[in-house]
Amino acid sequence: MSTTIPSAPKTAITDNRAARSQARKAALGSFVGAVVDWYDFLLYGIVAALVFNAEFFPKVSPAMGTLAAFATFGVGFLFRPLGGFVFGHYGDRLGRKRMLVLTVMMMGLSTAAIGLLPAFSSIGWWAPVLLVTLRAIQGFAVGGEWGGAALMAVESAPEKKKAFYSSGVQVGYGVGLVLSTGLVAIISRSMDNASFLSWGWRLPFLFSVVLVLIALWIRSSMEESKEFVEKVGERGERSVRLPIVEALLKHPKAFLLIIALRLAELFTMYIVTAFALNYSTANLHMPREFFLSIGLLVGAVSCVTIPCFAWLADRYGRRRVYIIGALVGMFSAVPFFLALEARSTVWIVIFAVMLANVAHDMVVSVQQPMFTELFGTEYRYSGAGVGYQVASVVGGGFTPFIAVALVSFAGGSWHPVAAYLAIGCLISVLVAAKMQTGRTVA
C-alpha cells in the first residue's frame, strides 16, 4: 500500500523561501536607490558650503553668498513634499516599484546636470536660476524616494524584523554620505584650491550617472510589494482615488507626529555635516579637509550602527531606542560646540559621533516601520511620504541656513545654534514618550 506524502509542508517551505527572497530583494533595492538619492542630495550641501557662494553668487558679500548658497540647499527641501504627494499618489494606485525607478532616474540626471552647469562668470544670473531649478528637481525626486523605498522594505519584511530589513533605507544615507564626502575630499586633496573651485567640484556630480545605472539594474529585479498587491492591486479603479486626502482625513495627527519625531534626526545630522563644515572653516579658520573627514567617519560608522540599532529596536522596542537616541542628541549639543570653540579635534570627533552616529542613527533606525504603520496600506505611500517630506522642510531644509543666520545675529556666537539643536531633540523626546507605536493613529 503506497503512502501519499502531503504536499502542504513543501508548499509552505517554498512560500517561505520565496517570501525571504522577496524581502531581501526589496531591502537591497531600497538600499541602493537610497544610496543614489542621498549621494546626490548630500553632495549638493557639501559643495554648497565650499564652492557655490563664489561660483554662483559672486556679486554679493561672502556672508550673503553663503546664505544664498544654503538657501538653494533649502529649495530642494521645499519641493520634497510635492514629490511625496505626486509619487505617493501614483505609488498608492500603480505600485511602489514603478515610482522607485522614476525617482532614481530623475535624481541622477538632475545631479549630473549640475556638474555641467556654467558658472556665473559665463552666463550671469542664469547660473543661479538654473542651479535653483535643478535643485528643485532633486528635491522633487527624493521626495518620492523615501516613501516608496521604506514601504517596499517594510511591507516585504518578516513581521518581527521590519526595523532591521528596512534599515537599509537609512544605511543608504550613510553610504551616500561616505561617497559624496569621500569623492569631494579626494578631489580636493589631489588639486590646488583654484582648480577645485574652478572645475574639480563638478566631477562628483558627474559620477552620479554611474550610480544611477547600478541602481536601475538592481531595481529592475525587484517584485512589487506583496502587501500592496493583496490589499490594493487587485482592486484597480476601486482603490482610493485621492490617497493623500484619505490619509489626512483618517490620520491627521500622524503628520504632526512625524514632523516632531524627525526634528532630532534632522537637526543632529545637518548641523554636523553641513553647518559645522561652513562654521569651522569661515569662523574658526579650520581646514575644510578636517570636517570632510568627519563626514566620512560618521557615514562609514552609520553603516554598522543603523542596522545594529534596528536589530535592538526589533528586539527591545522601537520607542525605547528612539527616546535614548534623542536624549543623547539633546545632551551632546553644548559639548559639541564647546569642542568646536576650543578647536579640540579629539573632542570634536567624539561629539560629532555622538550626534551623528548615536543620536541620529538610533532615531532613524526605527523610522521606517514607525512612520509607515501610522497609515493604512491604501494611502500609506502618500501619507507617510508626504508627512516625512513636510518634516524635511520644517526641520531640515533650512537648518544650515537658520544656523548661519543665528550665528550672524548673535555676533558669531554658537550658543543660539546649540539651543536650537537641544530644543529640537527635546521636542522629539516628549512626543515619542507620549505616542503608541506599532499601530495606526486613530
PLY file of the C-alpha trace (Angstrom):
ply
format ascii 1.0
element vertex 442
property float x
property float y
property float z
element edge 441
property int vertex1
property int vertex2
end_header
0.00 0.00 0.00
1.57 3.27 -1.11
1.71 6.27 1.16
0.90 9.71 -0.20
3.16 12.44 1.19
1.23 15.64 1.86
2.31 18.49 -0.36
1.31 21.28 2.03
4.55 21.36 4.02
6.62 21.53 0.83
4.40 24.32 -0.43
4.80 26.18 2.86
8.58 25.81 2.70
8.62 27.06 -0.88
6.42 30.01 0.02
8.66 30.90 2.96
11.75 30.78 0.76
10.06 32.96 -1.85
8.99 35.43 0.82
12.51 35.64 2.23
13.95 36.11 -1.25
11.47 38.88 -2.00
12.26 40.53 1.33
15.99 40.51 0.59
15.49 41.89 -2.93
13.21 44.63 -1.62
15.71 45.54 1.09
18.60 45.63 -1.43
16.64 47.65 -3.97
15.57 50.15 -1.33
19.13 50.43 -0.05
20.74 51.01 -3.47
18.22 53.62 -4.51
18.67 55.39 -1.19
22.44 55.46 -1.80
21.93 57.23 -5.13
19.40 59.73 -3.85
21.31 60.60 -0.69
24.65 60.78 -2.50
23.15 63.33 -4.87
21.27 65.25 -2.21
24.12 65.44 0.31
26.74 66.21 -2.32
24.90 69.43 -3.05
25.05 70.50 0.60
28.77 69.75 0.88
29.70 71.64 -2.28
27.31 74.49 -1.44
29.24 75.02 1.79
32.56 75.20 -0.06
32.02 76.49 -3.60
28.59 77.77 -4.60
28.85 81.17 -2.89
31.76 82.12 -5.17
30.72 80.25 -8.34
27.04 81.22 -8.47
26.66 84.25 -6.15
29.84 86.33 -6.62
28.07 89.71 -6.79
27.19 89.73 -3.11
29.26 89.76 0.09
30.83 86.46 1.23
28.37 86.19 4.14
25.34 86.81 1.92
26.79 84.46 -0.68
26.96 81.71 1.93
23.37 82.40 2.97
22.29 82.30 -0.68
24.11 79.01 -1.24
22.41 77.44 1.79
19.08 78.91 0.66
19.39 76.95 -2.59
20.14 73.90 -0.43
16.81 74.54 1.28
14.94 74.86 -2.03
15.36 71.13 -2.55
13.51 70.53 0.68
10.64 72.80 -0.35
9.94 70.55 -3.35
10.19 67.31 -1.39
6.55 67.41 -0.16
5.40 67.92 -3.76
7.42 64.88 -4.81
5.98 62.94 -1.90
2.47 63.92 -2.97
2.86 63.10 -6.70
4.87 59.90 -6.36
2.85 58.87 -3.34
-0.42 59.28 -5.23
0.68 57.12 -8.14
2.59 54.75 -5.86
-0.63 54.04 -3.94
-2.52 53.47 -7.19
0.02 51.88 -9.54
2.56 50.32 -7.20
5.78 51.15 -5.40
8.26 49.70 -7.90
7.38 51.92 -10.88
7.79 55.08 -8.85
11.13 53.99 -7.44
12.55 53.57 -10.95
11.41 57.10 -11.88
12.77 58.75 -8.72
16.28 57.35 -9.09
16.47 58.33 -12.79
15.26 61.87 -12.12
17.62 62.35 -9.20
20.71 61.13 -11.04
20.13 63.11 -14.21
19.47 66.39 -12.39
22.65 65.89 -10.33
24.76 65.25 -13.43
23.30 68.40 -14.99
24.53 70.46 -12.01
28.02 69.17 -12.78
27.71 70.59 -16.31
26.15 73.92 -15.30
28.13 77.04 -16.35
29.16 79.41 -13.58
28.01 82.99 -13.03
31.07 84.29 -14.91
29.84 82.53 -18.07
26.07 83.06 -18.20
25.39 85.62 -15.47
22.22 85.33 -13.40
21.03 82.37 -15.47
23.57 80.30 -13.50
21.87 80.63 -10.09
18.43 80.38 -11.73
19.30 77.05 -13.37
21.00 75.88 -10.18
17.83 76.50 -8.19
15.76 74.73 -10.87
17.94 71.62 -10.80
17.94 71.65 -7.01
14.14 71.76 -7.10
14.10 68.69 -9.38
16.43 66.92 -6.94
14.04 67.70 -4.11
11.03 66.55 -6.12
12.71 63.21 -6.87
13.97 62.48 -3.37
10.54 63.45 -2.07
9.10 60.37 -3.72
12.02 58.09 -2.91
11.82 57.61 0.85
8.15 56.61 0.98
8.46 54.03 -1.78
11.78 52.61 -0.57
10.57 52.38 3.03
7.32 50.71 2.00
8.96 48.16 -0.28
11.24 47.12 2.57
8.69 47.25 5.41
5.83 45.57 3.54
8.08 42.75 2.32
9.93 42.15 5.61
9.22 39.38 8.15
6.81 40.53 10.83
9.32 40.74 13.70
12.22 42.11 11.65
10.70 45.14 9.97
13.06 47.69 11.50
16.13 45.61 10.57
15.07 44.85 6.97
14.04 48.45 6.31
17.16 49.94 7.93
18.90 49.77 4.55
16.91 52.86 3.54
18.81 54.80 6.20
22.10 52.93 5.73
21.88 54.26 2.18
22.17 57.71 3.75
25.46 56.72 5.38
26.87 55.20 2.21
25.75 58.23 0.22
27.45 60.47 2.76
30.68 58.46 2.55
30.67 58.50 -1.25
29.83 62.20 -1.57
32.19 63.38 1.17
34.91 60.94 0.12
34.94 61.99 -3.52
34.96 65.68 -2.62
37.80 65.09 -0.15
39.87 63.04 -2.62
39.40 65.56 -5.42
40.07 68.49 -3.07
43.35 66.97 -1.93
44.50 65.97 -5.41
44.50 69.50 -6.87
45.17 73.07 -5.86
42.37 75.22 -4.46
41.91 77.26 -7.64
41.40 74.16 -9.78
38.97 72.66 -7.27
36.88 75.86 -7.19
37.00 76.18 -10.98
36.18 72.68 -12.21
37.18 69.97 -9.73
33.94 70.22 -7.74
32.00 69.16 -10.86
33.45 65.65 -11.01
31.45 64.15 -8.09
28.22 65.40 -9.68
29.02 63.68 -12.98
29.82 60.42 -11.13
26.12 60.21 -10.27
25.44 58.71 -13.71
27.37 55.56 -12.74
25.37 55.13 -9.55
22.06 55.56 -11.40
22.88 52.79 -13.86
23.72 50.40 -11.00
20.51 51.28 -9.14
18.32 50.82 -12.22
19.86 47.39 -12.86
19.14 46.23 -9.30
15.67 47.74 -9.02
14.56 46.11 -12.27
14.70 42.71 -10.50
12.52 43.75 -7.56
8.98 42.44 -7.21
6.05 44.60 -6.24
5.19 44.69 -2.55
3.10 41.61 -1.71
1.02 43.56 0.80
0.22 46.18 -1.84
-0.77 43.53 -4.39
-3.02 41.76 -1.89
-4.76 44.80 -0.43
-4.75 47.33 -3.25
-3.50 45.99 -6.58
-6.41 43.66 -7.26
-8.99 46.42 -6.82
-7.79 48.53 -9.72
-10.05 51.54 -10.15
-11.77 50.85 -6.83
-8.63 51.87 -4.95
-8.59 55.20 -3.11
-8.77 57.96 -5.73
-7.01 60.63 -3.67
-4.86 58.75 -1.16
-3.40 61.87 0.46
-6.89 63.23 1.24
-7.86 59.90 2.77
-4.70 59.90 4.87
-5.34 63.46 6.08
-8.95 62.72 6.99
-8.34 59.44 8.78
-4.98 60.12 10.44
-4.44 63.90 10.81
-2.34 63.52 13.97
0.10 61.23 12.20
1.51 64.10 10.12
2.24 66.19 13.22
3.83 63.19 14.92
6.20 62.61 12.01
7.27 66.26 11.96
8.02 66.28 15.68
9.77 62.91 15.60
12.09 63.95 12.78
13.45 67.07 14.49
16.09 65.12 16.44
17.23 63.34 13.28
17.39 66.40 11.03
18.96 68.81 13.49
21.73 66.46 14.56
22.84 65.40 11.09
22.64 68.68 9.17
24.31 70.73 11.89
27.23 68.26 11.96
27.60 67.64 8.20
26.58 70.97 6.62
26.58 73.84 9.12
29.67 72.84 11.11
31.65 72.46 7.88
30.97 76.08 6.99
31.23 77.40 10.57
34.57 75.72 11.25
36.16 76.99 8.02
34.66 80.50 7.92
34.59 81.41 11.63
37.27 79.22 13.18
39.60 79.02 10.15
39.96 75.27 10.45
40.93 73.25 7.33
37.94 72.03 5.31
39.52 68.59 4.99
39.02 68.02 8.73
35.23 68.18 8.61
35.14 66.36 5.30
36.98 63.58 7.12
34.40 63.70 9.92
31.70 63.30 7.29
33.49 60.23 6.01
33.81 58.82 9.52
30.17 59.25 10.57
28.93 57.96 7.24
31.07 54.82 7.48
30.16 54.17 11.11
26.44 54.56 10.35
26.61 51.56 8.01
27.17 49.47 11.14
25.30 51.40 13.83
21.98 51.82 11.99
21.32 48.09 11.37
22.57 47.29 14.89
20.17 49.80 16.44
17.39 48.49 14.19
18.05 44.95 15.43
17.86 46.20 19.01
14.62 48.02 18.22
13.02 44.84 16.83
14.09 43.04 19.99
13.53 45.59 22.75
11.10 48.13 21.30
11.24 50.96 18.78
10.16 53.76 21.09
12.80 52.87 23.71
15.61 53.03 21.15
14.22 56.25 19.68
13.97 58.10 23.02
17.51 57.15 24.08
18.85 58.47 20.77
17.01 61.79 21.00
18.22 62.28 24.60
21.82 61.70 23.51
21.35 64.39 20.86
19.97 66.86 23.38
22.79 66.37 25.89
25.53 66.42 23.22
24.59 69.80 21.72
26.53 72.12 24.04
29.62 69.85 24.39
29.90 69.66 20.58
30.07 73.44 20.25
32.40 73.77 23.23
34.74 71.36 21.45
34.47 73.46 18.29
35.24 76.66 20.18
38.28 75.00 21.78
39.33 73.64 18.37
39.91 70.30 20.08
39.99 67.81 17.22
39.62 64.79 19.51
36.53 66.12 21.31
35.04 67.43 18.06
35.25 63.92 16.60
33.83 62.34 19.76
30.77 64.59 19.94
30.25 64.54 16.17
29.99 60.75 16.50
27.66 61.13 19.49
25.35 63.39 17.48
25.54 61.69 14.08
26.15 58.02 14.93
24.44 57.57 18.27
21.65 60.15 18.43
20.87 60.36 14.71
21.35 56.67 13.93
19.25 55.44 16.87
16.42 57.72 15.78
16.43 56.83 12.08
16.83 53.10 12.65
13.17 52.82 13.67
11.54 55.43 11.43
10.55 53.22 8.50
8.13 50.91 10.36
7.24 53.57 12.94
6.08 56.09 10.32
4.57 53.80 7.68
2.45 51.92 10.23
0.71 55.17 11.12
-1.31 54.82 7.89
-3.41 52.20 6.10
-1.97 50.32 3.11
-4.25 52.04 0.58
-2.81 55.51 1.26
0.43 54.68 3.07
2.80 55.88 0.33
1.04 59.24 0.21
0.57 59.64 3.95
3.99 58.54 5.19
5.81 60.01 2.19
4.23 63.47 2.38
4.47 63.57 6.18
8.14 62.62 6.01
8.92 65.28 3.41
6.95 68.06 5.09
9.03 67.33 8.17
12.14 67.66 6.00
11.11 71.21 5.11
10.16 72.18 8.65
13.10 70.59 10.42
15.85 70.01 7.90
15.90 72.00 4.70
16.72 75.34 6.21
18.59 74.12 9.29
22.03 75.16 7.91
20.53 78.48 6.75
18.88 79.12 10.15
22.06 78.12 11.98
24.19 80.52 9.89
21.62 83.29 10.47
21.59 82.64 14.23
25.38 82.89 14.38
25.26 86.12 12.37
22.58 87.68 14.60
24.49 86.61 17.73
27.69 88.26 16.53
29.47 84.99 15.81
28.32 83.15 18.95
27.36 79.48 18.69
25.04 79.50 21.72
21.75 80.03 19.82
22.60 77.13 17.48
23.28 74.80 20.40
19.94 75.80 21.96
18.22 75.27 18.61
19.63 71.74 18.40
18.85 70.82 22.02
15.26 72.11 21.90
14.54 70.18 18.70
15.75 66.96 20.31
13.71 67.67 23.45
10.52 68.06 21.40
11.19 64.70 19.77
11.72 63.06 23.16
8.46 64.41 24.60
6.39 63.37 21.58
7.90 59.88 21.41
7.30 59.35 25.12
3.56 60.00 24.71
2.88 58.12 21.48
2.00 54.47 20.91
3.96 52.60 18.26
3.08 49.59 16.18
-0.50 50.65 15.35
-2.22 53.24 13.22
-3.21 56.50 14.83
-6.91 56.94 15.29
0 1
1 2
2 3
3 4
4 5
5 6
6 7
7 8
8 9
9 10
10 11
11 12
12 13
13 14
14 15
15 16
16 17
17 18
18 19
19 20
20 21
21 22
22 23
23 24
24 25
25 26
26 27
27 28
28 29
29 30
30 31
31 32
32 33
33 34
34 35
35 36
36 37
37 38
38 39
39 40
40 41
41 42
42 43
43 44
44 45
45 46
46 47
47 48
48 49
49 50
50 51
51 52
52 53
53 54
54 55
55 56
56 57
57 58
58 59
59 60
60 61
61 62
62 63
63 64
64 65
65 66
66 67
67 68
68 69
69 70
70 71
71 72
72 73
73 74
74 75
75 76
76 77
77 78
78 79
79 80
80 81
81 82
82 83
83 84
84 85
85 86
86 87
87 88
88 89
89 90
90 91
91 92
92 93
93 94
94 95
95 96
96 97
97 98
98 99
99 100
100 101
101 102
102 103
103 104
104 105
105 106
106 107
107 108
108 109
109 110
110 111
111 112
112 113
113 114
114 115
115 116
116 117
117 118
118 119
119 120
120 121
121 122
122 123
123 124
124 125
125 126
126 127
127 128
128 129
129 130
130 131
131 132
132 133
133 134
134 135
135 136
136 137
137 138
138 139
139 140
140 141
141 142
142 143
143 144
144 145
145 146
146 147
147 148
148 149
149 150
150 151
151 152
152 153
153 154
154 155
155 156
156 157
157 158
158 159
159 160
160 161
161 162
162 163
163 164
164 165
165 166
166 167
167 168
168 169
169 170
170 171
171 172
172 173
173 174
174 175
175 176
176 177
177 178
178 179
179 180
180 181
181 182
182 183
183 184
184 185
185 186
186 187
187 188
188 189
189 190
190 191
191 192
192 193
193 194
194 195
195 196
196 197
197 198
198 199
199 200
200 201
201 202
202 203
203 204
204 205
205 206
206 207
207 208
208 209
209 210
210 211
211 212
212 213
213 214
214 215
215 216
216 217
217 218
218 219
219 220
220 221
221 222
222 223
223 224
224 225
225 226
226 227
227 228
228 229
229 230
230 231
231 232
232 233
233 234
234 235
235 236
236 237
237 238
238 239
239 240
240 241
241 242
242 243
243 244
244 245
245 246
246 247
247 248
248 249
249 250
250 251
251 252
252 253
253 254
254 255
255 256
256 257
257 258
258 259
259 260
260 261
261 262
262 263
263 264
264 265
265 266
266 267
267 268
268 269
269 270
270 271
271 272
272 273
273 274
274 275
275 276
276 277
277 278
278 279
279 280
280 281
281 282
282 283
283 284
284 285
285 286
286 287
287 288
288 289
289 290
290 291
291 292
292 293
293 294
294 295
295 296
296 297
297 298
298 299
299 300
300 301
301 302
302 303
303 304
304 305
305 306
306 307
307 308
308 309
309 310
310 311
311 312
312 313
313 314
314 315
315 316
316 317
317 318
318 319
319 320
320 321
321 322
322 323
323 324
324 325
325 326
326 327
327 328
328 329
329 330
330 331
331 332
332 333
333 334
334 335
335 336
336 337
337 338
338 339
339 340
340 341
341 342
342 343
343 344
344 345
345 346
346 347
347 348
348 349
349 350
350 351
351 352
352 353
353 354
354 355
355 356
356 357
357 358
358 359
359 360
360 361
361 362
362 363
363 364
364 365
365 366
366 367
367 368
368 369
369 370
370 371
371 372
372 373
373 374
374 375
375 376
376 377
377 378
378 379
379 380
380 381
381 382
382 383
383 384
384 385
385 386
386 387
387 388
388 389
389 390
390 391
391 392
392 393
393 394
394 395
395 396
396 397
397 398
398 399
399 400
400 401
401 402
402 403
403 404
404 405
405 406
406 407
407 408
408 409
409 410
410 411
411 412
412 413
413 414
414 415
415 416
416 417
417 418
418 419
419 420
420 421
421 422
422 423
423 424
424 425
425 426
426 427
427 428
428 429
429 430
430 431
431 432
432 433
433 434
434 435
435 436
436 437
437 438
438 439
439 440
440 441
